[in-house]
Amino acid sequence: MTWASLAAWLLPAAAGLLLWLLPRRSAKQRPLALIAALLQLAIATALLVGATKGTLEIHPFGDWQPPFGIPFAADRLSALLVLLQSLLLLVTVWVLREETHGRRTTERAVPLLFLLSSGLSAAFQTGDLFNLFVCFEVVLLASYILLQVPGSERSRRAAFANVAINLVASLFFFLGVAVLYGRFGTVHLADLAARIGEAPAGVEVFAISLLTVAFAVKAGVVPLVFWLPATYPALSGPVAAFFAGMMTKLGVFALLRTVPLLKVAAPLPEILVWAGAASAVLGSLAALSEYEVRRLLGFHIVSQVGYMVLGLGLLTAGAVAGAIFYLTHHILVKAALFFVADELERRNGSRDLREMATGRGGPAGIFLLSALSLAGLPPLSGFFAKVGLFRATFEAQAWGPLAALVVASFFTLASMLKVWRHAFWQPEPSAAGRARTSRPLGLLVALSLALALAAGPVFRFAEATAEQILQGGAVGTVAADPSGIPDAAGSTP
Amino acid sequence: MTLALTLSVGLLVGAGVYLLLGKRLFPAILAFSLLSHGVHLVMVASGRGEAPPILTGAEGTASVADPIPQALVLTAIVISMTVTLYLLAVLVSSGRLQPDGEVPQPRSDDASRDPEAVRAELEGKGGSR
């Protein structure tokens, strides 16, 4: 599936540039964007099918072997995330319409979303630490410009803070890469893993900590989180939904990729577990005190990223599998909630819950299903995601984090009920009329319901993924074949 | 040479952090440039003179520098320049952010804003550009 692994990021890049070059006010933008997004979804599906079959083909650019070549390969985790990302892109492009979001927003946001998607696809598949840095920057540059799309003073203010924090995080990332290169003479992930050996010590721990901090900022783990709730309300609605689904998950992905591979030393996974637990509780607690819908949901992202990071920090197969299942569920449900929030805000002309009255139309149903799923009520996907994580935490005998997760679940439910009470549990407004259910949101909710119905098979997939990650993932298979790796000291010709 | 590199990194990062902690906008943008270049120098310093890659085993490689960090730094310089340009563009394009004005703080809510402006923004009609 080499072609699919390349096409998954070349296609959106090409589509993004093409859409950008279209003349303004072109009627072709929307159909072209939808076709490109559908194509990308097809490619991502092919990628996932290929990854599930277990035959890993690694594409080394220019046929350079490690440690010089930049390998591209899709293992289960990459393929899963590329698929979710393509799906979300399709829904976002579908929702962004001129009639509802204004011509200016649509025209500018759609090409940028494709460029962002290209960077994400590449980041999920690369097997090279420096290339991961470059992909991060591609994603960030697109996101910086997307922040400016609303053109309001609020978005400009949010943009500066967001750019500043992400820049500093990027510098940490780059510094980590530089130190690792200085120590091992390679930035090829598999090669690095092979050279680090069993127990990293000294300067390696320093470098890995720098990387972890950088990824934790992107993921929004407490205490490196405050950029997130300030940024998301300032974006235009559907773009915020895409960000909510994917941007923090890029950080989680990077942690999932590097923490097991680089055999992070003893205190670091422990710190991740407790940071995750703190995020879970504090995020949902902060959400409880908010009245702006998207700020409230932004704090929920912090809380849920905490669940995932906690699972990752435990580093057992069950916990990582739980984190991956949670990630899948979270991307679908959280994006749906942000789309509903956008609908609410536009309908009521305000971001504030206290000024909202929507009545129980179409978005109410979507909100209810997503919110209850997020809180983890039994027949919905969030329940299975939480069961997986809770069981793994129980088995690891991490009682403190387990208690934190349970408490966070209650706060989540409470804050969701708050939104319900203010936005929907109101007398039917006379002027606005009933809402139309928008079909793309139905798609997201249907998928999250399907995730609940197919929880067994999906969880087995997550377990296989976790096993692959703990063994080093696709990039780890290169390391298994030492003949491909020349000696760094230069002793062999 | 090592000492010179170390001192340069220290100077650049120190100056960068100092400017970043201030309140003014233009020095903050300058700070990102300085910080980036400080970190880039670390990458340059990580090139290992004794092992030039790719030419393993060839004669006279002792005098050849390791090309990989230089390639990596080149990429990083391009990226940091792009980001600096983006920040400057933000600064220029918005009349309200003056170069010697303060770093903008993100607003946490719409409390002090005109409801009509908020409504226009949510419907995608906000902004002038």
Chai-1 contact restraints between the chains, C-beta under 6 A:
chainA,res_idxA,chainB,res_idxB,connection_type,confidence,min_distance_angstrom,max_distance_angstrom,comment,restraint_id
A,H101,B,G124,contact,1.0,0.0,6.0,A-B,restraint_1
A,G102,B,G124,contact,1.0,0.0,6.0,A-B,restraint_2
A,G102,B,K125,contact,1.0,0.0,6.0,A-B,restraint_3
A,T105,B,G124,contact,1.0,0.0,6.0,A-B,restraint_4
A,F130,B,L72,contact,1.0,0.0,6.0,A-B,restraint_5
A,E137,B,I79,contact,1.0,0.0,6.0,A-B,restraint_6
A,Y144,B,Y86,contact,1.0,0.0,6.0,A-B,restraint_7
A,P150,B,E121,contact,1.0,0.0,6.0,A-B,restraint_8
A,P150,B,G126,contact,1.0,0.0,6.0,A-B,restraint_9
A,G151,B,G126,contact,1.0,0.0,6.0,A-B,restraint_10
A,G151,B,G127,contact,1.0,0.0,6.0,A-B,restraint_11
A,G151,B,R129,contact,1.0,0.0,6.0,A-B,restraint_12
A,S152,B,E121,contact,1.0,0.0,6.0,A-B,restraint_13
A,S152,B,G126,contact,1.0,0.0,6.0,A-B,restraint_14
A,S152,B,G127,contact,1.0,0.0,6.0,A-B,restraint_15
A,R154,B,R107,contact,1.0,0.0,6.0,A-B,restraint_16
A,R156,B,S94,contact,1.0,0.0,6.0,A-B,restraint_17
A,R157,B,P104,contact,1.0,0.0,6.0,A-B,restraint_18
A,R157,B,P106,contact,1.0,0.0,6.0,A-B,restraint_19
A,R157,B,R107,contact,1.0,0.0,6.0,A-B,restraint_20
A,A158,B,P106,contact,1.0,0.0,6.0,A-B,restraint_21
A,F160,B,P104,contact,1.0,0.0,6.0,A-B,restraint_22
A,A161,B,P106,contact,1.0,0.0,6.0,A-B,restraint_23
A,L167,B,F32,contact,1.0,0.0,6.0,A-B,restraint_24
A,L171,B,L35,contact,1.0,0.0,6.0,A-B,restraint_25
A,L171,B,V39,contact,1.0,0.0,6.0,A-B,restraint_26
A,F174,B,V39,contact,1.0,0.0,6.0,A-B,restraint_27
A,L175,B,V39,contact,1.0,0.0,6.0,A-B,restraint_28
A,L175,B,V42,contact,1.0,0.0,6.0,A-B,restraint_29
A,A178,B,V42,contact,1.0,0.0,6.0,A-B,restraint_30
A,A178,B,M43,contact,1.0,0.0,6.0,A-B,restraint_31
A,A178,B,S46,contact,1.0,0.0,6.0,A-B,restraint_32
A,Y181,B,S46,contact,1.0,0.0,6.0,A-B,restraint_33
A,G182,B,S46,contact,1.0,0.0,6.0,A-B,restraint_34
A,G185,B,R48,contact,1.0,0.0,6.0,A-B,restraint_35
A,G185,B,A51,contact,1.0,0.0,6.0,A-B,restraint_36
A,A230,B,P106,contact,1.0,0.0,6.0,A-B,restraint_37
A,E292,B,D109,contact,1.0,0.0,6.0,A-B,restraint_38
A,E345,B,L122,contact,1.0,0.0,6.0,A-B,restraint_39
A,R346,B,L122,contact,1.0,0.0,6.0,A-B,restraint_40
A,R346,B,E123,contact,1.0,0.0,6.0,A-B,restraint_41
A,G349,B,R119,contact,1.0,0.0,6.0,A-B,restraint_42
A,R351,B,D110,contact,1.0,0.0,6.0,A-B,restraint_43
A,G490,B,A51,contact,1.0,0.0,6.0,A-B,restraint_44
A,G490,B,T56,contact,1.0,0.0,6.0,A-B,restraint_45
A,P493,B,G57,contact,1.0,0.0,6.0,A-B,restraint_46
